């Protein structure tokens, strides 16, 4: 089970075009936090602390982006 370089993912994007933007956020977050992104795409060797920091940072950024969009949408009414 859980082999390296699994090509199938359980996460399905609601908006498939968002994949590139999410990848960009991931790399920006990793650079800012000093976390090395594995070139082969296998995250099994990344430290749990680093993975958690990266995931938390990405989540904060996505929530911030959503809040900005919602606040902008509310101003139009």
LUMSEVEX-918401 format. One record per residue: residue in three letters; x, y, z of N, C-alpha, C, O in turn. Coordinates in pm, whole numbers, plus 50000, padded with zeros to 5 digits. Each point is the difference from the previous one (the first is absolute). Layout:
BEGIN
r type ALA	nX X	nY Y	nZ Z	caX X	caY Y	caZ Z	cX X	cY Y	cZ Z	oX X	oY Y	oZ Z
...
//
This chain:
BEGIN
r type UNK	nX 50083	nY 49881	nZ 50000	caX 49917	caY 50119	caZ 50000	cX 50087	cY 50124	cZ 50000	oX 50119	oY 49992	oZ 50028
r type UNK	nX 49822	nY 50125	nZ 49940	caX 50068	caY 50128	caZ 50012	cX 50132	cY 50006	cZ 49926	oX 50100	oY 50046	oZ 50056
r type UNK	nX 49903	nY 49909	nZ 49821	caX 50124	caY 50000	caZ 49924	cX 50046	cY 50139	cZ 49961	oX 49925	oY 50097	oZ 50006
r type UNK	nX 50198	nY 49911	nZ 49954	caX 50056	caY 50128	caZ 49957	cX 49941	cY 50042	cZ 49867	oX 49959	oY 49918	oZ 49918
r type UNK	nX 50038	nY 50212	nZ 50063	caX 49956	caY 50060	caZ 49873	cX 49862	cY 49951	cZ 49956	oX 49980	oY 49964	oZ 49884
r type UNK	nX 49929	nY 50035	nZ 50207	caX 49863	caY 49959	caZ 49965	cX 49942	cY 50103	cZ 49904	oX 50005	oY 50120	oZ 50026
r type UNK	nX 49942	nY 49833	nZ 49866	caX 49948	caY 50092	caZ 49900	cX 49856	cY 50039	cZ 50028	oX 49953	oY 50101	oZ 49949
r type UNK	nX 49977	nY 49820	nZ 50130	caX 49861	caY 50033	caZ 50030	cX 49994	cY 50072	cZ 50134	oX 50071	oY 49966	oZ 50094
r type UNK	nX 49843	nY 50134	nZ 49911	caX 49983	caY 50077	caZ 50121	cX 49854	cY 49996	cZ 50040	oX 49912	oY 49997	oZ 49914
r type UNK	nX 50063	nY 50003	nZ 50212	caX 49862	caY 50002	caZ 50048	cX 49943	cY 50141	cZ 49995	oX 49878	oY 50017	oZ 50000
r type UNK	nX 50208	nY 50082	nZ 49996	caX 49955	caY 50138	caZ 49997	cX 49961	cY 50038	cZ 49858	oX 50081	oY 49994	oZ 49907
r type UNK	nX 49795	nY 50045	nZ 50077	caX 49950	caY 50041	caZ 49870	cX 49968	cY 50149	cZ 50007	oX 49921	oY 50043	oZ 50085
r type UNK	nX 50140	nY 50034	nZ 49829	caX 49974	caY 50144	caZ 49999	cX 49863	cY 50029	cZ 49943	oX 49961	oY 49944	oZ 49897
r type UNK	nX 49966	nY 50144	nZ 50169	caX 49869	caY 50042	caZ 49950	cX 50019	cY 50080	cZ 49872	oX 49922	oY 49990	oZ 49906
r type UNK	nX 50185	nY 50091	nZ 50093	caX 50034	caY 50080	caZ 49882	cX 50137	cY 49951	cZ 49952	oX 50103	oY 50045	oZ 50050
r type UNK	nX 49900	nY 49863	nZ 49853	caX 50127	caY 49942	caZ 49956	cX 50102	cY 50104	cZ 49952	oX 50121	oY 49976	oZ 50009
r type UNK	nX 49833	nY 50138	nZ 49943	caX 50091	caY 50104	caZ 49953	cX 50078	cY 50062	cZ 50116	oX 50098	oY 50071	oZ 49977
r type UNK	nX 49862	nY 49904	nZ 50146	caX 50066	caY 50057	caZ 50117	cX 50129	cY 49926	cZ 50035	oX 50077	oY 50047	oZ 50084
r type UNK	nX 49948	nY 49839	nZ 49854	caX 50117	caY 49919	caZ 50034	cX 50130	cY 50079	cZ 49991	oX 50084	oY 49991	oZ 50090
r type UNK	nX 49935	nY 50085	nZ 49805	caX 50124	caY 50076	caZ 49983	cX 50014	cY 50106	cZ 50109	oX 50110	oY 50019	oZ 50053
r type UNK	nX 49781	nY 50049	nZ 49982	caX 50005	caY 50101	caZ 50105	cX 50034	cY 49936	cZ 50135	oX 50077	oY 50056	oZ 50077
r type UNK	nX 49866	nY 49828	nZ 49951	caX 50029	caY 49930	caZ 50124	cX 50146	cY 49955	cZ 50006	oX 50064	oY 50008	oZ 50105
r type UNK	nX 49988	nY 49946	nZ 49784	caX 50142	caY 49962	caZ 49994	cX 50089	cY 50121	cZ 50027	oX 50099	oY 49989	oZ 50072
r type UNK	nX 49865	nY 50125	nZ 49871	caX 50077	caY 50122	caZ 50021	cX 49999	cY 50040	cZ 50147	oX 50104	oY 50035	oZ 50055
r type UNK	nX 49779	nY 49959	nZ 50009	caX 49989	caY 50032	caZ 50142	cX 50087	cY 49905	cZ 50082	oX 50067	oY 50041	oZ 50094
r type UNK	nX 49930	nY 49830	nZ 49869	caX 50079	caY 49901	caZ 50072	cX 50150	cY 50032	cZ 49993	oX 50069	oY 49994	oZ 50102
r type UNK	nX 49980	nY 50039	nZ 49780	caX 50142	caY 50030	caZ 49985	cX 50038	cY 50131	cZ 50068	oX 50109	oY 50010	oZ 50057
r type UNK	nX 49803	nY 50091	nZ 49938	caX 50027	caY 50126	caZ 50069	cX 50005	cY 49978	cZ 50151	oX 50088	oY 50053	oZ 50068
r type UNK	nX 49818	nY 49867	nZ 49983	caX 49997	caY 49971	caZ 50143	cX 50125	cY 49925	cZ 50043	oX 50061	oY 50033	oZ 50102
r type UNK	nX 49977	nY 49868	nZ 49821	caX 50119	caY 49921	caZ 50033	cX 50125	cY 50089	cZ 50002	oX 50085	oY 49987	oZ 50088
r type UNK	nX 49925	nY 50101	nZ 49815	caX 50116	caY 50089	caZ 49994	cX 50002	cY 50093	cZ 50121	oX 50104	oY 50021	oZ 50061
r type UNK	nX 49780	nY 50034	nZ 49973	caX 49992	caY 50092	caZ 50113	cX 50031	cY 49930	cZ 50132	oX 50062	oY 50059	oZ 50088
r type UNK	nX 49896	nY 49816	nZ 49925	caX 50023	caY 49924	caZ 50124	cX 50133	cY 49927	cZ 50001	oX 50040	oY 49947	oZ 50103
r type UNK	nX 50030	nY 50050	nZ 49784	caX 50128	caY 49930	caZ 49993	cX 49985	cY 49849	cZ 49993	oX 50088	oY 49927	oZ 50045
r type UNK	nX 49800	nY 50025	nZ 49900	caX 49973	caY 49857	caZ 49987	cX 50035	cY 49957	cZ 49858	oX 49960	oY 50064	oZ 49903
r type UNK	nX 50116	nY 49827	nZ 50086	caX 50041	caY 49949	caZ 49870	cX 49890	cY 49911	cZ 49943	oX 49964	oY 49900	oZ 50060
r type UNK	nX 49982	nY 50138	nZ 49823	caX 49898	caY 49919	caZ 49932	cX 50072	cY 49887	cZ 49925	oX 50092	oY 50027	oZ 49923
r type UNK	nX 49868	nY 49848	nZ 50099	caX 50065	caY 49888	caZ 49929	cX 49978	cY 50009	cZ 49848	oX 49888	oY 50022	oZ 49955
r type UNK	nX 50217	nY 49962	nZ 49970	caX 49992	caY 50009	caZ 49854	cX 49919	cY 49885	cZ 49940	oX 49938	oY 50016	oZ 49895
r type UNK	nX 50062	nY 49869	nZ 50172	caX 49929	caY 49885	caZ 49945	cX 49852	cY 49997	cZ 50040	oX 49926	oY 49910	oZ 49958
r type UNK	nX 50030	nY 50189	nZ 50123	caX 49860	caY 50007	caZ 50037	cX 49961	cY 49910	cZ 50115	oX 49884	oY 49998	oZ 50040
r type UNK	nX 50210	nY 49927	nZ 50015	caX 49972	caY 49910	caZ 50112	cX 50027	cY 50074	cZ 50130	oX 50114	oY 50040	oZ 50027
r type UNK	nX 49783	nY 49979	nZ 50053	caX 50011	caY 50076	caZ 50124	cX 50024	cY 49912	cZ 50122	oX 50000	oY 50050	oZ 50113
r type UNK	nX 50018	nY 49821	nZ 49868	caX 50018	caY 49908	caZ 50112	cX 50124	cY 50025	cZ 50082	oX 50004	oY 49960	oZ 50116
r type UNK	nX 50095	nY 50103	nZ 49829	caX 50125	caY 50024	caZ 50073	cX 50007	cY 50140	cZ 50059	oX 50101	oY 50035	oZ 50063
r type UNK	nX 49796	nY 50046	nZ 49918	caX 50000	caY 50135	caZ 50055	cX 49963	cY 49992	cZ 50149	oX 49914	oY 49920	oZ 50038
r type UNK	nX 50149	nY 50162	nZ 50045	caX 49973	caY 49998	caZ 50143	cX 49854	cY 50038	cZ 50027	oX 49945	oY 50087	oZ 49932
r type UNK	nX 49996	nY 49849	nZ 50166	caX 49862	caY 50027	caZ 50035	cX 49980	cY 50146	cZ 50036	oX 49900	oY 50061	oZ 49962
r type UNK	nX 50195	nY 49996	nZ 50110	caX 49992	caY 50141	caZ 50038	cX 49997	cY 50089	cZ 49877	oX 49923	oY 50095	oZ 49994
r type UNK	nX 50162	nY 49874	nZ 49908	caX 50005	caY 50080	caZ 49877	cX 49870	cY 49986	cZ 49920	oX 49948	oY 50098	oZ 49948
r type UNK	nX 50001	nY 49780	nZ 50043	caX 49876	caY 49977	caZ 49927	cX 49884	cY 50075	cZ 50066	oX 49918	oY 50060	oZ 49932
r type UNK	nX 50077	nY 49936	nZ 50201	caX 49896	caY 50071	caZ 50073	cX 50010	cY 50151	cZ 49984	oX 49900	oY 50068	oZ 49982
r type UNK	nX 50223	nY 49982	nZ 50023	caX 50021	caY 50144	caZ 49982	cX 49959	cY 50043	cZ 49861	oX 49936	oY 50104	oZ 49982
r type UNK	nX 50100	nY 49817	nZ 49920	caX 49967	caY 50030	caZ 49861	cX 49848	cY 49997	cZ 49979	oX 49944	oY 50091	oZ 49940
r type UNK	nX 49991	nY 49805	nZ 50109	caX 49855	caY 49989	caZ 49987	cX 49927	cY 50113	cZ 50071	oX 49903	oY 50054	oZ 49947
r type UNK	nX 50142	nY 49981	nZ 50172	caX 49939	caY 50109	caZ 50075	cX 50015	cY 50134	cZ 49930	oX 49907	oY 50080	oZ 49995
r type UNK	nX 50211	nY 49943	nZ 49951	caX 50028	caY 50125	caZ 49928	cX 49911	cY 50011	cZ 49876	oX 49942	oY 50105	oZ 49973
r type UNK	nX 50049	nY 49786	nZ 49953	caX 49917	caY 50000	caZ 49879	cX 49854	cY 50024	cZ 50037	oX 49930	oY 50077	oZ 49933
r type UNK	nX 50023	nY 49859	nZ 50172	caX 49862	caY 50019	caZ 50043	cX 49974	cY 50145	cZ 50039	oX 49899	oY 50058	oZ 49961
r type UNK	nX 50193	nY 50002	nZ 50115	caX 49985	caY 50142	caZ 50037	cX 49994	cY 50088	cZ 49876	oX 49918	oY 50092	oZ 49993
r type UNK	nX 50169	nY 49882	nZ 49910	caX 50000	caY 50080	caZ 49876	cX 49869	cY 49986	cZ 49924	oX 49946	oY 50099	oZ 49951
r type UNK	nX 50002	nY 49779	nZ 50039	caX 49874	caY 49977	caZ 49928	cX 49883	cY 50068	cZ 50071	oX 49913	oY 50057	oZ 49934
r type UNK	nX 50084	nY 49936	nZ 50199	caX 49894	caY 50067	caZ 50076	cX 50010	cY 50151	cZ 49982	oX 49899	oY 50068	oZ 49982
r type UNK	nX 50222	nY 49984	nZ 50022	caX 50021	caY 50144	caZ 49980	cX 49951	cY 50043	cZ 49861	oX 49937	oY 50105	oZ 49987
r type UNK	nX 50093	nY 49816	nZ 49912	caX 49956	caY 50032	caZ 49864	cX 49847	cY 49998	cZ 49992	oX 49941	oY 50087	oZ 49937
r type UNK	nX 49997	nY 49815	nZ 50126	caX 49854	caY 49990	caZ 49998	cX 49937	cY 50119	cZ 50073	oX 49901	oY 50056	oZ 49954
r type UNK	nX 50157	nY 49982	nZ 50159	caX 49948	caY 50115	caZ 50075	cX 50009	cY 50127	cZ 49916	oX 49908	oY 50082	oZ 50000
r type UNK	nX 50203	nY 49934	nZ 49930	caX 50017	caY 50119	caZ 49916	cX 49895	cY 50001	cZ 49888	oX 49944	oY 50105	oZ 49970
r type UNK	nX 50032	nY 49780	nZ 49970	caX 49899	caY 49993	caZ 49895	cX 49861	cY 50031	cZ 50054	oX 49923	oY 50072	oZ 49938
r type UNK	nX 50047	nY 49872	nZ 50179	caX 49868	caY 50023	caZ 50059	cX 49981	cY 50146	cZ 50042	oX 49893	oY 50056	oZ 49981
r type UNK	nX 50210	nY 50003	nZ 50073	caX 49987	caY 50140	caZ 50041	cX 49988	cY 50090	cZ 49878	oX 49929	oY 50101	oZ 50005
r type UNK	nX 50136	nY 49865	nZ 49887	caX 49987	caY 50075	caZ 49875	cX 49863	cY 49984	cZ 49939	oX 49945	oY 50094	oZ 49945
r type UNK	nX 49999	nY 49786	nZ 50065	caX 49867	caY 49973	caZ 49946	cX 49893	cY 50074	cZ 50080	oX 49902	oY 50047	oZ 49944
r type UNK	nX 50118	nY 49962	nZ 50186	caX 49903	caY 50068	caZ 50086	cX 49997	cY 50151	cZ 49974	oX 49896	oY 50062	oZ 50020
r type UNK	nX 50214	nY 49997	nZ 49937	caX 50006	caY 50143	caZ 49973	cX 49918	cY 50037	cZ 49877	oX 49956	oY 50114	oZ 49986
r type UNK	nX 50023	nY 49791	nZ 49926	caX 49928	caY 50029	caZ 49875	cX 49851	cY 50015	cZ 50023	oX 49930	oY 50057	oZ 49916
r type UNK	nX 50018	nY 49893	nZ 50197	caX 49855	caY 50004	caZ 50023	cX 49959	cY 50127	cZ 50067	oX 49882	oY 50021	oZ 50028
//
